[in-house]
Amino acid sequence: MNIYIGNLPYSVTEDDLRDVFSQFGQVDSANIITDKFSGRSKGFGFVDMPNDGEAREAIESMNDKDLKGRTIKVNEARPREERPARRDRY
């Protein structure tokens, strides 16, 4: 299951996410989304857990909990929506 984590402090690393969520079970991957120009965190990320039961326990346990001074939002990630191609305006 792919899990969305929002309202992350900018100081949180992918290793921090992996450590926190591995308390609930196996973590396949942890990704923090960064701005492609500045390289700075956008304040949200995703954790992929292969076992749905462990993932649901992690969601229930971690949603609205404090992580490094901020209350994080945790829920099952929705599929990425297709967006129309951008047009150049030159």
Beta strands, then each sheet from edge to edge (+ up, - down):
strand 1: 2-6
strand 2: 29-34
strand 3: 41-48
strand 4: 66-67
strand 5: 70-71
strand 6: 73-76
sheet 1: 2+ 3- 1+ 6-
sheet 2: 4+ 5-
end
